[in-house]
Each structure stands twice: as C-alpha cells, then as structure tokens.
Amino acid sequence: MLVVELGLITPPVGMNVFVVKANAPNTALSTIFLGVLPFAAALLAVLSIVIAIPSVATFLPGLTGRD
C-alpha cells in the first residue's frame, strides 16, 4: 500500500496530483507537485522503516491473536 500511494503522488503517474489539479484549475501543476514533496518524503521514510524492520507492519495485526 505504501508503494502504491507513493506511485500515485509522484511523477510520472501522479494520478492523485492530477485529481487535485482538476479541482484547483488555477493552481500550477508544479506548485501541486512541490506541495506533495513532504508527503512523498514521509512515505519514503516509513517505507524504508518497514523494509528494514518488517515486524513494524505486522505488530498490530499480531495482537489480534489470529493465525
């Protein structure tokens, strides 16, 4: 899910960015992409943590006690 969301907010696809552009036609596309940069950086940070320590992603589901 993290990789999918990262793909939806970064070029060349950036589908979510184009949805924002359709709702704010007077805003430049470059401005929208600059606004997305902090979110992309945060997603990359979380993704690197999940890759380095996979148990972070499975901790809460593991608390349910189901196999």
Helices and strands as residue ranges (DSSP letters): H 2-9, H 15-23, H 29-52, H 55-62
